[in-house]
Amino acid sequence: MIYPSEADILPFLKSLTLGLKPYAHANQVQLSFSSGIKKLVVHYQPFLLSQSFIQLICHIINLLPPKSKIRVRLLYGTANQHQNLQVEIENTALTLIPLNGVCENTIYSFSAASLSNGTIYRLAIPLQRKDPTPNQLLPVNISAGSLPQFYVEIQKRLRSHFTQAEKLMATLSQDRPQEAAFMQKINAVIKANLENENFDTTALCKAMSKSRTQLFRRLKSLIRQAPANYIKMMRLQKAKELLETTDCTISEIAFKTGFQTVSHFTKSFKKQYGILPSGFRRTSITATNE
């Protein structure tokens, strides 16, 4: 059973936000936390609140283009003439309200409002203690599969923190210039062959004058990815860029980035970014028109 707690909620929410910063940074999104309240003891359910809070922010991160911002703020609010703690999660760049699933299936209920260039989600937590009902204590089945699968997804996406080409190059250029030169050549070779659907690990080994074992070990030590996965990631990054900056159709983008079929491209894009290519394009168009 999930038991409620009466404790200071501020360090709890701040630590959750700070814990997601590497994940946001890996997706080139700036995540910040601020609070004009120094201490506030309220009655809440830490486990369930963390589920909803993390799930919502991760969904937003997955949907935002690079250089977007997410701001988490805590402030006092009022509802039904009663004061409450208001948790605000605001994003820039895209209005996400039209999309399904952003805050779907979260335990705590967030309200949403559109901004001129973004979205703001709000959660009101009463300051007065309320005895929880059985439904509040167990709103979903948290045994078995759903929660573990959710955290598997977070862990998978957190690993992308170590595979972002721009971040890797910046770090290597400063600390390990020889490895930076090696990765620059790797990236250049892959980019030159993005449209070639037959370009694979064997072709990359030949271009780099390395055996499969040598290339695998070196890339694994640098980016924690096998060559085939890195090639696919570079293809998907280019596809994302084309969706944001061109009017090419989904089919054209799939073939421009070396995918043999549109279905394979769509499946791979959804797995990497958490949204279908068509859905990603709609959000980009909405943001441009607002």
KEMI-814326 format. One line per 10 residues: number of its first residue (from 0); their letters; for each residue x, y, z of C-alpha. Coordinates in pm, 1 decimal. Layout:
% KEMI-814326
NUM = A = X Y Z ~ ... $
***
This chain:
% KEMI-814326
0 = MIYPSEADIL = 0.0 0.0 0.0 ~ 116.2 355.6 -76.3 ~ 110.8 559.8 246.2 ~ 88.7 939.7 256.7 ~ 344.6 1153.4 434.4 ~ 339.9 1483.9 618.3 ~ 675.0 1650.0 549.1 ~ 852.8 1942.5 388.2 ~ 773.7 1904.9 18.0 ~ 1020.4 2164.0 -116.1 $
10 = PFLKSLTLGL = 1345.0 1961.2 -100.8 ~ 1152.2 1661.6 -234.6 ~ 1037.6 1842.3 -552.1 ~ 1369.8 2020.9 -591.9 ~ 1564.1 1694.6 -578.3 ~ 1333.1 1536.3 -837.4 ~ 1391.0 1830.6 -1070.7 ~ 1768.1 1830.5 -1023.5 ~ 1773.4 1454.0 -1079.4 ~ 1620.7 1504.1 -1424.9 $
20 = KPYAHANQVQ = 1868.7 1772.1 -1531.7 ~ 2116.7 1529.8 -1699.3 ~ 1827.4 1378.9 -1894.9 ~ 1708.4 1723.7 -2003.8 ~ 2064.2 1827.3 -2093.2 ~ 2104.8 1515.4 -2307.3 ~ 1806.2 1635.2 -2509.9 ~ 1941.0 1992.3 -2523.0 ~ 1663.6 2122.0 -2297.8 ~ 1731.0 2360.3 -2008.3 $
30 = LSFSSGIKKL = 1554.2 2256.5 -1686.7 ~ 1537.7 2490.0 -1386.4 ~ 1374.9 2500.5 -1042.5 ~ 1274.4 2802.4 -834.9 ~ 1068.4 2864.3 -523.8 ~ 987.2 3175.6 -326.8 ~ 879.4 2945.0 -43.6 ~ 1158.1 2831.6 189.3 ~ 979.4 2554.2 377.6 ~ 633.8 2403.4 356.4 $
40 = VVHYQPFLLS = 506.5 2096.6 539.3 ~ 211.0 1941.8 357.9 ~ 29.5 1610.0 344.4 ~ 114.0 1422.9 22.8 ~ 204.6 1084.2 -122.5 ~ 576.1 1094.3 -212.8 ~ 584.4 780.9 -425.5 ~ 278.2 867.2 -632.5 ~ 367.6 1234.9 -665.0 ~ 714.9 1146.7 -790.2 $
50 = QSFIQLICHI = 558.2 918.9 -1053.6 ~ 338.1 1193.4 -1193.2 ~ 599.8 1467.7 -1166.1 ~ 874.4 1267.6 -1339.8 ~ 641.1 1127.4 -1603.8 ~ 509.3 1470.6 -1702.2 ~ 851.3 1635.5 -1724.0 ~ 1000.1 1343.5 -1920.6 ~ 713.8 1356.4 -2170.5 ~ 767.0 1730.1 -2216.8 $
60 = INLLPPKSKI = 1142.8 1686.3 -2261.9 ~ 1086.3 1419.7 -2527.1 ~ 862.8 1650.1 -2730.7 ~ 1059.1 1974.2 -2718.3 ~ 1308.2 2084.6 -2985.0 ~ 1667.6 2171.7 -2887.9 ~ 1732.1 2491.8 -2690.3 ~ 1387.7 2483.4 -2527.9 ~ 1337.1 2556.6 -2158.8 ~ 1134.4 2398.1 -1879.7 $
70 = RVRLLYGTAN = 1083.7 2595.1 -1558.9 ~ 951.3 2434.3 -1240.9 ~ 814.4 2686.3 -988.8 ~ 652.5 2656.8 -648.0 ~ 417.5 2928.7 -521.6 ~ 109.4 2979.0 -311.9 ~ -227.2 2963.7 -486.4 ~ -596.0 2951.6 -399.0 ~ -871.6 2712.5 -499.4 ~ -1227.1 2713.2 -363.9 $
80 = QHQNLQVEIE = -1121.7 2989.6 -122.9 ~ -859.2 2760.3 31.3 ~ -487.1 2823.9 4.2 ~ -271.4 2558.7 -157.6 ~ 74.6 2494.7 -289.8 ~ 83.4 2538.6 -663.5 ~ 341.9 2347.2 -864.6 ~ 391.6 2503.0 -1208.5 ~ 576.6 2334.0 -1495.5 ~ 619.9 2572.1 -1788.2 $
90 = NTALTLIPLN = 782.3 2495.9 -2121.6 ~ 886.8 2716.0 -2410.0 ~ 888.8 2654.1 -2787.6 ~ 579.6 2435.2 -2828.3 ~ 216.4 2444.9 -2720.7 ~ 163.7 2086.5 -2610.8 ~ -203.7 2094.7 -2512.1 ~ -331.9 1949.2 -2843.9 ~ -114.7 1640.4 -2797.1 ~ -251.8 1332.2 -2627.9 $
100 = GVCENTIYSF = -48.2 1157.6 -2364.0 ~ 157.3 1446.4 -2226.3 ~ 2.1 1419.2 -1881.8 ~ -215.8 1119.4 -1953.1 ~ -224.6 842.7 -1690.5 ~ -47.2 1051.5 -1428.3 ~ -159.4 982.1 -1072.0 ~ -193.8 1345.6 -969.4 ~ -417.2 1557.6 -1191.4 ~ -247.1 1849.4 -1370.4 $
110 = SAASLSNGTI = -437.4 2130.5 -1540.5 ~ -288.4 2288.0 -1853.2 ~ -304.8 2624.6 -2025.3 ~ -149.9 2748.1 -2349.2 ~ 94.6 3037.9 -2356.8 ~ 198.4 3257.5 -2649.3 ~ 496.8 3029.2 -2705.1 ~ 460.2 2729.4 -2479.4 ~ 248.0 2551.6 -2221.4 ~ 206.4 2569.0 -1846.8 $
120 = YRLAIPLQRK = 93.1 2274.2 -1632.9 ~ -31.1 2333.5 -1280.1 ~ -84.4 2105.8 -982.8 ~ -255.4 2229.1 -664.9 ~ -164.5 2051.7 -340.6 ~ -391.4 2145.2 -44.7 ~ -218.2 2285.1 262.0 ~ -484.5 2144.4 493.2 ~ -445.6 1780.1 581.0 ~ -708.2 1550.8 435.8 $
130 = DPTPNQLLPV = -755.6 1189.6 532.2 ~ -693.3 990.2 215.3 ~ -958.9 760.7 82.6 ~ -879.2 409.4 -39.9 ~ -900.1 536.3 -398.4 ~ -641.3 802.0 -322.2 ~ -412.5 546.8 -167.8 ~ -433.3 300.1 -454.3 ~ -536.1 483.1 -771.6 ~ -355.0 239.0 -999.5 $
140 = NISAGSLPQF = -209.1 -106.6 -987.9 ~ 156.4 -41.4 -915.6 ~ 254.6 -404.0 -881.7 ~ 389.7 -606.3 -1171.7 ~ 457.3 -426.5 -1495.8 ~ 363.1 -61.5 -1540.3 ~ 606.4 112.4 -1307.6 ~ 913.8 -94.8 -1390.4 ~ 853.1 -42.0 -1762.5 ~ 826.8 332.1 -1708.3 $
150 = YVEIQKRLRS = 1160.9 344.1 -1532.1 ~ 1317.6 118.9 -1796.0 ~ 1219.9 387.0 -2048.5 ~ 1373.0 662.4 -1832.7 ~ 1696.0 465.3 -1792.9 ~ 1713.1 402.3 -2167.1 ~ 1672.2 770.0 -2242.9 ~ 1917.7 870.5 -1970.8 ~ 2180.6 666.6 -2152.3 ~ 2141.3 905.3 -2445.3 $
160 = HFTQAEKLMA = 2320.9 1155.2 -2220.4 ~ 2642.1 977.3 -2319.0 ~ 2567.7 958.8 -2692.2 ~ 2488.8 1315.8 -2791.1 ~ 2740.9 1403.2 -3061.8 ~ 2770.9 1773.3 -2982.1 ~ 2820.9 1723.4 -2609.0 ~ 3070.5 1444.8 -2669.2 ~ 3275.4 1652.7 -2911.9 ~ 3285.9 1950.0 -2675.5 $
170 = TLSQDRPQEA = 3412.2 1730.8 -2391.3 ~ 3666.6 1541.1 -2599.4 ~ 3802.4 1853.5 -2768.7 ~ 3893.7 1991.5 -2429.4 ~ 4022.9 1681.0 -2253.7 ~ 4119.2 1427.4 -2522.8 ~ 4198.1 1597.1 -2856.6 ~ 4311.0 1275.4 -3027.1 ~ 3980.6 1105.1 -2949.6 ~ 3797.3 1421.4 -3061.7 $
180 = AFMQKINAVI = 3970.7 1401.3 -3399.8 ~ 3875.0 1034.3 -3425.6 ~ 3507.6 1109.7 -3352.3 ~ 3509.0 1403.8 -3595.1 ~ 3618.0 1166.7 -3870.3 ~ 3357.4 908.8 -3764.9 ~ 3084.0 1174.1 -3776.8 ~ 3200.3 1310.8 -4111.3 ~ 3203.0 965.1 -4270.1 ~ 2855.6 881.6 -4139.5 $
190 = KANLENENFD = 2708.7 1217.9 -4247.6 ~ 2855.3 1175.2 -4596.1 ~ 2675.3 840.8 -4627.3 ~ 2341.2 913.3 -4458.5 ~ 2142.6 862.0 -4779.7 ~ 2313.2 530.7 -4850.2 ~ 2088.6 264.7 -4700.3 ~ 2365.7 7.6 -4744.3 ~ 2611.4 202.0 -4528.9 ~ 2659.4 -10.5 -4218.2 $
200 = TTALCKAMSK = 2921.9 -112.7 -3963.3 ~ 3127.8 -297.3 -4226.4 ~ 3139.0 10.5 -4449.2 ~ 3232.7 231.8 -4154.1 ~ 3514.7 -6.4 -4053.0 ~ 3651.8 6.6 -4407.1 ~ 3636.3 386.6 -4418.5 ~ 3813.9 412.1 -4082.8 ~ 4068.7 136.8 -4163.6 ~ 3966.6 -51.8 -3850.0 $
210 = SRTQLFRRLK = 3859.2 -407.0 -3784.9 ~ 3508.8 -460.7 -3646.2 ~ 3655.6 -548.7 -3306.6 ~ 3879.9 -240.5 -3297.2 ~ 3599.9 -3.1 -3395.0 ~ 3350.4 -163.9 -3158.6 ~ 3584.2 -139.2 -2858.9 ~ 3687.3 218.5 -2930.3 ~ 3332.8 347.2 -2981.1 ~ 3208.2 158.1 -2678.1 $
220 = SLIRQAPANY = 3474.4 320.7 -2461.9 ~ 3390.0 668.3 -2592.8 ~ 3013.4 675.3 -2639.1 ~ 2892.1 349.0 -2485.4 ~ 2731.6 248.6 -2813.3 ~ 2801.0 -7.6 -3079.9 ~ 2878.7 130.4 -3428.6 ~ 2543.1 19.6 -3572.0 ~ 2351.2 201.6 -3298.0 ~ 2559.5 515.4 -3343.9 $
230 = IKMMRLQKAK = 2495.2 518.5 -3718.8 ~ 2122.4 488.8 -3653.3 ~ 2135.6 769.3 -3396.0 ~ 2307.5 997.4 -3648.4 ~ 2040.8 912.4 -3906.1 ~ 1762.9 994.4 -3659.7 ~ 1924.3 1321.6 -3554.2 ~ 1937.9 1428.0 -3919.3 ~ 1576.0 1319.4 -3969.4 ~ 1469.4 1528.5 -3670.2 $
240 = ELLETTDCTI = 1653.8 1827.1 -3816.6 ~ 1481.0 1780.9 -4154.6 ~ 1140.3 1759.3 -3988.9 ~ 1210.1 2089.3 -3812.6 ~ 1361.1 2280.8 -4104.3 ~ 1218.5 2147.6 -4433.2 ~ 888.1 2067.6 -4602.4 ~ 1003.6 1721.4 -4711.5 ~ 748.5 1445.0 -4669.9 ~ 797.9 1170.7 -4412.2 $
250 = SEIAFKTGFQ = 883.3 929.4 -4693.4 ~ 1141.5 1166.5 -4840.8 ~ 1305.4 1216.1 -4502.5 ~ 1314.6 841.9 -4439.0 ~ 1500.9 780.6 -4762.4 ~ 1724.6 1087.9 -4723.0 ~ 1847.3 940.5 -4394.9 ~ 1908.3 588.6 -4522.1 ~ 1606.8 397.0 -4390.5 ~ 1496.6 123.1 -4624.9 $
260 = TVSHFTKSFK = 1126.2 156.8 -4539.2 ~ 904.8 430.1 -4397.8 ~ 770.4 190.1 -4135.3 ~ 1121.7 117.4 -4006.2 ~ 1195.7 490.4 -3990.7 ~ 870.2 565.4 -3808.5 ~ 927.4 290.2 -3553.5 ~ 1289.1 395.7 -3491.0 ~ 1197.9 765.2 -3457.4 ~ 919.3 688.1 -3209.7 $
270 = KQYGILPSGF = 1154.3 470.6 -3002.0 ~ 1424.5 740.3 -2990.3 ~ 1212.6 1052.3 -2933.5 ~ 887.3 923.4 -2787.2 ~ 667.6 1065.8 -3066.8 ~ 585.2 975.7 -3426.4 ~ 752.9 1183.4 -3700.1 ~ 412.9 1315.1 -3811.6 ~ 329.3 1420.1 -3456.2 ~ 667.0 1588.3 -3413.3 $
280 = RRTSITATNE = 613.8 1786.7 -3732.7 ~ 265.8 1900.5 -3621.6 ~ 404.6 2035.1 -3295.5 ~ 678.7 2221.6 -3481.4 ~ 424.4 2375.6 -3720.0 ~ 198.5 2475.8 -3429.2 ~ 486.7 2647.7 -3253.9 ~ 582.2 2835.1 -3572.5 ~ 231.2 2961.5 -3633.5 ~ 173.6 3092.1 -3282.8 $
***
